[in-house]
Amino acid sequence: MGAYEAVIGLEVHVQLATDSKLFCSCPTKFGQPPNTNVCEVCAGMPGALPSPNRRAIRYAATVGLAVNCAINRRSRFDRKNYFYPDLPAGYQISQFELPICEHGWLDVEADGATRRIGITRIHMENDAGKNIHAPAENASYVDLNRAGTPLVEIVSEPDMRSAAEAVAYLRALHGIVTYLGVSDGNMEEGSFRCDANVSIRPRGQAELGTRTELKNLNSFRNVQRAIEFEIARQEDILEDGGAVVQETRLYDAVKNVTLAMRGKEEAQDYRYFPDPDLLPVVISEEELAAWTAALPELPRERARRFMDMTGLPAADVEALVQNRGLADFFETAAAEAEPRKVAALILGPLLRECHARELPLSPDKCPDVWKMTPKALGTLARVIDEGLISAKIAGDIFGDLFTSGAMPDVYVREKGLGQISDAGALEAAVDGVIAANPAEVESYRGGKTKLMSFFVGQVMRATRGKANPALVNELLARKLA
């Protein structure tokens, strides 16, 4: 146990999956030509009046409900004043004194234990644009397409004590917002990113140390590495008798270092005040009740149910529930066959197909390639279980089934791939293998029983993989004895 204890809090920014921006009707679609999704409001023109996006408000409250927050029936938008080149108005519309959600928590598993991480608040705000730097031209450009995009910022308590806990919390949040459908959670496009506040203190000390803020971490791996580096950096400073400076730092993933960016602002530096152009947000009891009733089963609860259903270890179940589309696919397929065997096909050949083809783990995201239906996968598990085909043949034909959408039982019959389960038909192949390998037979009978796998392999080769493995083992054991 080290002399210092880390204290970590995360500020997670989640882009909401609305069709339009938070205060105007401009589209939020990613990847459009620069400065094409811009109007007077998101360009900060004088006199342009904002109008709140009702769906964004519902999405923000839904996130709060999913992480056990109290939903404030009355909240307010404030102006947060600071200058960025990609924030044309010169201020951001955010929430300060009256956020939409407060006082929540989230349980996560990390380092072999369950930790409850407090959530201080969730507030809505509009995003800034994007600066594009062109060193070769000695120029910088501004793209305002993202300016005004609706965000929620989820601010945790400083309850995390390791990088692993921070990543576990971040993964849990990511799963929740994608299951809710309020965000696509695309970290590469900036839809889900976080700032990490990191400090250390002597172990056992109640007083917090001086914190630094690590900005715009956009992958789970970078969060882990950046926090681990920053903890080590601060320990070195204190061990050398120095003092940690409160500042904002950037993480360089190539060099695996954090670098000073600027001094860290405090709340008073932003000069918050109520936005005079926006009325308070009022949520009715009926709306809140309807949003609560519409909450789906979330990843943690679904993982528990899948574990009971399959008896699989936690790591396998986590892989099944990591994506709502994949979890839905499994659940529908499991109605066709024994759930544990369906899960084995998903965690094995199906995930391999997706990774090899660089496909998202959800059939609705890649329908042109992923044509296998849950019913087809469940049927494949059933025909393997019934002995119509071997697991090896199932693996060989999986790619065709995945991209063609063919039903496995029909495909197997049409291709003549049915498993040979007739003892009389297999006996000739077994006798042939024994006759062709007298030296191995003598060694087996002399005690080298591990040669059984050699004989099985030879029979499978002779039958082009169609032999029933269990029956082959039975026949070989009897004849070799």
Helices and strands as residue ranges (DSSP letters): E 4-15, H 54-66, E 70-71, E 74-75, E 78-81, E 91-94, E 101-110, E 113-126, E 130-134, G 135-137, E 139-143, E 150-156, H 163-180, E 192-202, E 212-217, H 220-239, E 247-252, E 257-263, G 267-270, E 273-274, E 281-282, H 285-293, H 299-310, H 314-321, H 324-333, H 339-345, I 346-350, H 351-356, G 363-365, H 374-385, H 391-404, H 408-415, H 423-436, H 438-445, G 449-451, H 452-462, H 469-480
